[in-house]
Amino acid sequence: MNFNEICDKLKRFDEEYIPFPPFVDAVDAIKVNLLLFRETGIAQHLLVLGESGAGKSSICKWVEHQYPKFTATDRDVMPVLIVSVPSAATISSMASALLEKLGDPAATTGTVSAKTSRVITLCRACRVEMILFDEAQHIHDRGRATTHYMVGDWIKSLIDQTGVPTVFLGIPRLEQILQVNEQLRRRFSRRIRLALGQSDKSSMHAECLQLFRSLGSCLPLPLMCGQFGWDELGMRLHYASDGRVAYIKKLLATALKIALVTEMKEIGPQLLEQAFTEELWWEGVGKLNPFNPTFEFRRLDRGNEPFESGNFSSARKRRKEAVC
């Protein structure tokens, strides 16, 4: 298989959505809210929370694909406006981000009130029916409670003036900004958490295995459980991903890359063991690798391990430095 074919297969897998129940719930809620608005004019709002890699940006991509921008006879029409909130967001920078997505050529100029007025005017002109704010936790990352209240109040006013359904997507600390603004909190009373382990009908490792096999159906190679059996492989997947959906996909994507390059005919525990070391934790070998037969069956959350609180990015950095 040549390099271009390998890249094409990897790209197609990367574009697959992560089909686990909370993701489906969030997508369905967005569809229902948009349909309700179109039929009745009632604007209901939604808060989608999940750790990094849980699928929030995938939801935005799905929405953008389902409701694309198009050109009518007299204007550009944007059914859904999707904006990534700038880091350490201010009211002014949020307004500028909205204006830029709406095609304003002078998105960064003007006072806050002038920018806000243009946002509302352009939303109406472009027939925006829903607004999604991705990375919305950045609203919380600047200033203290007073600043959070002011930004929250501006968002509340924007929501009221545009009159369209709004979706906030962010990591769990996003909830803190709602705690300091009661009116904003009431508007986002419905919340969906993008995480495994919320079902009372199946175990976490069973959910990890279900997601793994569901994603595996999109692969050009079969999945095998090897010497472990499927139930035990599910347990090992749980420890390898810490129950985080994006890491299961990372494991599969890396295992697929290795298999295609080495012309393997299936993806099993040996490839997953190699993928874990290459992609998630370069020190994860032997009994510290969930796919190694000698693995200790414990959570990898101790000092300098990949799921130590706040340590995943630093582990990746150390891995890259070691390679260099």
C-alpha positions in Angstrom: 0.0 0.0 0.0 1.5 3.3 -1.0 1.8 6.4 1.2 -1.2 8.3 -0.3 -3.5 5.3 0.2 -2.4 5.0 3.9 -3.0 8.8 4.4 -6.4 8.5 2.8 -7.5 5.6 5.1 -6.2 7.4 8.2 -8.0 10.6 7.1 -11.3 8.8 6.6 -11.0 7.2 10.0 -10.1 10.6 11.7 -13.3 12.1 10.2 -15.5 9.5 11.8 -17.7 10.7 14.7 -17.5 9.1 18.1 -20.9 7.3 18.3 -21.4 6.9 22.1 -24.8 7.6 23.8 -24.1 11.1 25.3 -22.8 12.3 21.9 -26.0 11.0 20.2 -28.1 12.7 23.0 -26.3 16.0 22.4 -26.8 15.8 18.6 -30.4 14.9 19.0 -31.0 17.8 21.4 -29.5 20.2 19.0 -31.7 18.9 16.1 -34.8 19.1 18.3 -34.0 22.7 19.5 -33.5 23.9 15.9 -36.6 22.2 14.7 -38.6 23.7 17.6 -37.3 27.1 16.8 -38.2 26.8 13.1 -41.7 25.5 13.9 -42.6 27.8 16.8 -40.0 30.5 17.3 -39.3 29.2 20.8 -35.5 29.3 21.6 -34.3 26.7 24.0 -30.7 26.5 25.1 -28.2 23.7 25.8 -25.0 23.3 27.8 -22.7 20.5 26.6 -19.8 19.6 29.0 -16.9 17.2 28.5 -13.3 16.9 29.1 -10.8 17.6 26.3 -11.3 15.1 23.5 -14.8 14.1 24.6 -16.3 15.0 21.2 -17.4 18.7 21.6 -15.6 19.9 18.5 -16.9 16.8 16.6 -20.4 18.0 17.5 -19.6 21.4 16.0 -18.3 19.7 12.8 -21.4 17.5 12.6 -23.7 20.6 12.9 -21.7 22.5 10.3 -22.0 19.6 7.9 -25.7 19.1 8.5 -26.6 22.8 8.3 -24.1 24.4 5.9 -23.8 28.0 4.9 -25.3 28.6 1.4 -25.9 31.5 -1.0 -29.4 32.7 -1.7 -30.3 35.1 -4.5 -29.9 38.1 -2.3 -27.6 37.1 0.5 -25.4 34.5 2.2 -27.5 32.4 4.6 -25.9 30.9 7.7 -28.4 28.6 9.5 -26.0 27.9 12.3 -23.3 30.2 13.5 -20.4 28.3 15.2 -17.8 30.3 17.0 -14.7 29.2 19.0 -14.4 31.4 22.0 -11.0 33.1 22.1 -8.6 32.3 25.0 -9.2 34.5 28.1 -12.2 35.9 26.3 -13.4 39.5 26.9 -16.7 40.9 25.7 -14.9 42.7 22.9 -13.0 39.7 21.7 -16.1 37.5 21.7 -18.0 40.1 19.7 -15.1 40.3 17.2 -15.0 36.5 16.9 -18.8 36.5 16.1 -18.3 39.3 13.6 -15.5 37.5 11.8 -17.5 34.3 11.4 -20.4 36.5 10.1 -18.1 37.9 7.4 -17.7 41.5 8.8 -14.6 42.9 7.1 -13.9 45.1 10.1 -14.5 42.6 12.8 -12.1 44.1 15.3 -13.0 47.7 15.0 -15.6 49.7 17.0 -16.8 49.9 20.6 -18.3 46.9 22.4 -21.8 48.4 21.9 -21.2 49.0 18.2 -19.8 45.5 17.7 -22.7 44.0 19.5 -25.2 45.9 17.4 -23.5 44.7 14.2 -23.6 41.1 15.5 -27.3 41.2 16.0 -27.9 43.0 12.6 -25.7 40.4 10.8 -27.3 37.5 12.5 -30.7 38.6 11.3 -29.4 39.4 7.8 -27.7 36.0 7.5 -30.9 34.3 8.9 -29.0 32.7 11.8 -31.2 30.1 13.5 -28.8 28.8 16.2 -25.5 29.9 17.7 -22.9 27.4 19.1 -20.0 28.6 21.3 -17.2 26.1 21.3 -14.4 26.2 24.0 -16.8 28.3 26.0 -14.8 27.7 29.2 -12.5 30.5 28.0 -15.2 32.9 29.2 -14.4 31.7 32.7 -10.6 31.9 32.3 -10.3 35.7 32.5 -10.8 37.8 35.6 -12.9 37.1 38.7 -16.5 36.7 39.6 -17.4 40.3 38.7 -15.9 39.9 35.2 -17.6 36.6 34.8 -20.9 38.2 35.7 -20.4 41.0 33.2 -19.5 38.6 30.4 -22.4 36.4 31.3 -24.8 39.4 31.3 -23.6 40.4 27.8 -24.2 36.8 26.6 -27.6 36.8 28.2 -28.5 40.1 26.4 -27.1 38.8 23.1 -29.2 35.6 23.4 -32.3 37.7 24.1 -31.7 40.1 21.3 -30.9 37.5 18.6 -33.8 35.3 19.9 -32.3 32.1 18.6 -31.3 28.8 20.4 -27.8 28.8 21.8 -25.4 26.0 22.7 -22.4 26.3 25.0 -19.8 23.6 24.6 -16.9 23.4 27.1 -15.0 21.6 29.8 -16.7 21.2 33.2 -15.4 24.4 34.7 -17.7 26.2 32.3 -20.4 25.6 34.9 -18.7 28.0 37.3 -19.6 31.0 35.2 -23.3 30.0 35.3 -23.1 30.0 39.1 -22.4 33.7 39.3 -25.2 34.7 36.9 -28.6 33.4 37.9 -30.4 34.6 34.7 -27.8 32.9 32.5 -28.0 29.8 34.6 -31.8 29.6 34.1 -31.4 29.8 30.3 -29.0 26.8 30.3 -30.8 24.5 32.7 -30.5 21.6 30.3 -27.0 20.0 30.4 -25.5 17.0 28.7 -22.2 15.5 29.8 -20.1 13.9 27.2 -18.6 11.1 29.3 -18.7 7.3 29.6 -19.9 5.7 32.8 -23.3 7.4 33.0 -25.3 4.3 32.3 -26.7 2.2 35.1 -27.2 -0.8 32.7 -23.6 -1.5 31.8 -20.1 -1.2 33.3 -17.5 1.3 32.2 -15.3 -1.3 30.6 -18.3 -2.6 28.7 -19.0 0.9 27.4 -15.3 1.3 26.4 -15.5 -2.0 24.5 -18.8 -1.1 22.8 -17.2 2.2 21.6 -14.0 0.5 20.5 -16.0 -2.1 18.4 -18.3 0.6 17.0 -15.3 2.6 15.8 -13.7 -0.6 14.6 -16.5 -1.1 12.2 -15.2 1.9 10.3 -11.7 0.4 9.9 -10.5 -1.4 6.8 -9.0 -4.1 9.1 -10.8 -6.4 11.6 -10.4 -6.1 15.3 -9.2 -9.1 17.3 -9.2 -9.6 21.1 -6.2 -12.0 21.0 -5.5 -14.1 24.0 -7.5 -11.8 26.4 -11.1 -12.4 25.3 -13.4 -9.4 24.6 -14.5 -8.8 28.2 -10.9 -8.6 29.4 -9.9 -6.4 26.5 -12.7 -4.0 27.5 -11.2 -3.8 31.0 -7.8 -3.1 29.5 -9.3 -0.4 27.2 -10.8 1.2 30.3 -7.4 1.5 31.9 -5.7 2.6 28.7 -8.1 5.4 28.1 -9.2 6.2 31.6 -12.7 6.0 30.2 -12.0 9.1 28.0 -13.6 8.6 24.5 -11.0 10.5 22.5 -8.1 8.3 23.8 -9.9 5.1 22.5 -10.0 6.7 19.1 -6.3 7.8 19.4 -5.3 4.2 20.2 -7.3 2.9 17.2 -5.9 5.5 14.8 -2.3 4.8 15.8 -2.8 1.1 15.7 -4.3 1.5 12.2 -1.3 3.5 11.1 1.1 0.9 12.3 -0.9 -1.9 10.7 -1.1 -0.2 7.3 2.6 0.7 7.3 3.7 -2.8 8.4 1.0 -4.5 6.2 -0.6 -6.3 9.1 -4.0 -7.9 8.4 -5.7 -7.3 11.7 -5.6 -5.0 14.8 -5.2 -6.9 18.1 -3.6 -6.5 21.6 0.0 -6.4 20.2 -0.7 -3.4 18.0 -2.7 -1.7 20.7 0.3 -2.2 23.1 2.6 -0.5 20.7 0.0 2.3 19.9 -0.4 3.0 23.7 3.4 3.5 24.1 3.7 5.6 20.9 0.6 7.8 21.3 -0.4 8.0 24.9 2.6 7.4 27.2 6.1 6.7 26.0 7.0 5.2 29.4 4.0 2.8 29.2 5.8 -0.5 28.8 5.7 -3.9 30.4 3.4 -3.9 33.5 2.6 -0.2 32.9 1.0 -1.0 29.5 -2.6 -2.1 29.7 -2.3 -4.3 26.7 0.8 -6.2 28.1 0.0 -9.6 29.7 1.8 -8.5 32.9 -0.3 -5.3 33.3 -1.2 -4.6 37.0 -4.9 -3.6 36.3 -4.8 -0.3 38.1 -5.6 3.3 37.1 -2.5 5.0 35.7 -2.9 8.2 37.7 0.2 8.3 39.9 3.0 10.8 39.6 4.3 11.2 36.1 1.6 8.8 34.7 -0.7 9.8 31.9 -3.8 10.3 33.9 -2.3 12.1 36.8 -4.4 15.2 37.2 -3.2 17.9 34.7 -0.3 15.7 33.5 -1.4 14.3 30.2 0.0 17.1 28.1 3.3 17.1 30.0 3.6 13.4 29.4 3.2 14.0 25.7 5.8 16.8 25.8 8.3 14.5 27.5 7.7 11.8 24.9 8.4 14.3 22.1 11.5 15.6 23.8 12.8 12.0 24.2 12.2 11.3 20.5 14.1 14.5 19.5 
